[in-house]
Amino acid sequence: MTVADENGKQAQRKAAMAVLAHSDAAEIARRLEPIAVPAYENLREPENGLVMLRGRIGGDGAPFNLGEATVSRAAVRLASGEVGFGYTLGRDRRKAQMIALCDALVQSSEFSVAVEENVLAPLRAAMISERDRRASETAATRVDFYTMVRGEG
């Protein structure tokens, strides 16, 4: 595998994780139903934990500990050997496992296209539609302030 192929696979996984992390667990499960998911084993049982959030004042100041956030994580391995990892904010273990499963399926040459067509593309379209709807609602409440120069002397 060349460096370009490896970078393409990494970009594909990154894009898939962005869509899955922002999607609802029930919607991911519903989209996975038509796919004949192969046998897999849990490498890491879905579990909840905490991560420390770091921040910076103004984006370039000294880093400081902002606080903690709850996350769920999981790892699975398909029978064909692909390993997938799933992380999500919150305490949704099922969602973390489905994200890990999708990550492994995206890496599989046999299931990659099916996951893109049945799971990722519809979720991505719904996410973009929701973002556009919110943007139009926000734009409708926009107020433009301006100053008029008075011509009186």
Salt bridges, closest charged atoms under 4 A:
GLU27 OE2 - ARG30 NH2 2.75
GLU27 OE2 - ARG31 NE 3.10
GLU41 OE2 - ARG77 NE 3.19
GLU47 OE2 - ARG44 NH1 3.26
GLU47 OE2 - ARG73 NE 2.76
ASP103 OD1 - ARG13 NE 2.75
GLU116 OE2 - ARG124 NH1 2.95
GLU130 OE2 - ARG133 NH2 2.48
GLU130 OE2 - ARG134 NE 3.13
ASP132 OD1 - ARG131 NE 4.00
GLU137 OE2 - ARG133 NH1 2.45
ASP144 OD1 - ARG142 NE 3.12
GLU152 OE1 - ARG150 NH2 3.25
